Amino acid sequence: MLALIIGGGYWLFVNNKNAVPSQNIQTETTPEETTAEPIGAPSIVGTWQSTEDANFVRVFNEDFTSEDRYDGEVVSNDLWVTFNVLNAPEVAFPLEQGETYLQITTTEEPAETLTFRVAELTHAELELVYMDRGGVLVFTRVE
């Protein structure tokens, strides 16, 4: 079963390399910047702390691995990928044109896949909407 999870994570990694990030990711701009060359979308890679529970931290690594930490202790090691309507894996809900989605697959048994819509991504803030139940997670960048 572990081989299936790792294989699935590898498939997502290989087939969604070009999905990071989508053009709908927002950047903070000032009026002076609107005439300049576009600023690249901020990256989700980094360490993010929950605004609702300061003990909860989610880390997204450049190699498409992630970890959840609670009170400084690693509680989950996962795989992540972003996608949009053009390069989406099979999901059980309709996708919206122009939106970016984040999928996290746990590596522990039993494996679980969590899918979020990236509602906001700036250099300082990440807001994720959980697609299965609609809850919202808001994070601030700490690294």
Number of C-alpha atoms within 10 A of each C-alpha: 9 12 8 10 19 15 12 14 22 14 11 21 19 11 15 17 14 13 19 17 21 17 13 16 18 17 15 12 10 8 7 7 11 10 8 8 7 10 12 11 18 16 15 22 16 15 18 22 23 18 14 10 12 12 13 19 23 20 21 20 15 12 11 18 20 23 20 19 17 16 11 10 11 13 11 14 17 20 24 23 26 27 23 23 14 10 13 17 14 6 10 8 8 8 15 11 10 13 16 24 26 22 21 21 22 22 18 12 9 9 13 13 12 13 20 22 22 23 18 16 22 17 15 13 18 20 18 20 19 18 19 11 8 11 10 14 16 17 22 19 19 12 10
